[in-house]
Amino acid sequence: MEEGMMVLFQLGPFPVTAYALALVAALAAGMMVLFWNCKRKGLKENTAFVMGVLSLPLGLLCARVFYVLCRISLYGEMGFAEALKMWHGGYALWGAVLGAFLALVLCSRITAQSLVKLADAAVLPGALVIGLCRLAEGLNGEGIGMLVENEALQFFPLAVMNEWEEWYWAIFMAEAVAAFVIFLVLVRKKRPAGEDTKVFVWLFCTCSLLLESLRRDQFLRWLFVRVNQLTAVLVLTGFMVYALVKWLRSKENYRLKTGTVVLCWVVYAALAGACIALEFAVDKSAALPVWACYSLMAVCVACMGLCSYTVLFPKERVKE
């Protein structure tokens, strides 16, 4: 079991923690929003049920597999039988996203509906669930940042205190707020097919690039690379590549300027490299203070978001 989890009671051989109950509540809330949103999107009557039945087990399984693969050396030492003890904790957010996507693919085939429309219906409850799950991290001591030395800033929800009365930045609160803002952005108006999914991916991945860097908990890493950061930039870049392919194949008389697209890609790649350098500088450089590294990283991430937005949501169209 993950260190810091509060066990409330035993259910047979399984310990039930406050964190687990919070996750169950988050999933229940997500299911209610899913049923509402599927109806709002005009999908078939059984769509939300099929989606929920498929996404819960697949999301849980993929989240566990993703986590185990990220810590394969640890489970090699403990014995891979430990990986089957799912009640001991250890799940990865992007693994759950992958499981949800597989569920959407299956649901699309079963209900004979567009995968794009199903994804648009799923991202709204997905944002809510992510936000609630981020809040739940506060129950098991996860989602914290660096030590807060300024006493004027030592208060919740900006920071949290541990059992030794030390204050740390409450990064889980910032990530929860980001997810709830995405939820509000998605719910406030209807968009063409596929747009909700792109908005979710763009906002969530862009926010993750900075917020995941602020964590100082037991975050997943491959060697020196933060898994959630790497996955976020890969997913966002994948969507940009898809948008680029559509742009190249476009036969319309009007489309985004070639120079604009090239410039966005060049700047995006350069800023991604700058973020990697700043990530190293946070721990290795004595020339730049930590606050300066994160300030520069925030600027880089904001500019990356602007570049990706231009490619994903082209509005300025001129005749070629």
Secondary structure, 3 states (H helix, E strand, C coil): CCCCCCEEEEECCEEEEHHHHHHHHHHHHHHHHHHHHHHHCCCCCCHHHHHHHHHHHHHHHHHHHHHHHHCHHHHHHHCHHHHHCHHHCCCCHHHHHHHHHHHHHHHHHHHCCCHHHHHHHHHHHHHHHHHHHHHHHHHCCCCEEEECCCHHHCCCCCEEECCCCCEEEEHHHHHHHHHHHHHHHHHCCCCCCCHHHHHHHHHHHHHHHHHHHHCCCCCCEECCEEHHHHHHHHHHHHHHHHHHHHHHHCCCCEECCHHHHHHHHHHHHHHHHHHHHHHHHHHHCCCCCHHHHHHHHHHHHHHHHHHHHHHHCCCCCEEC
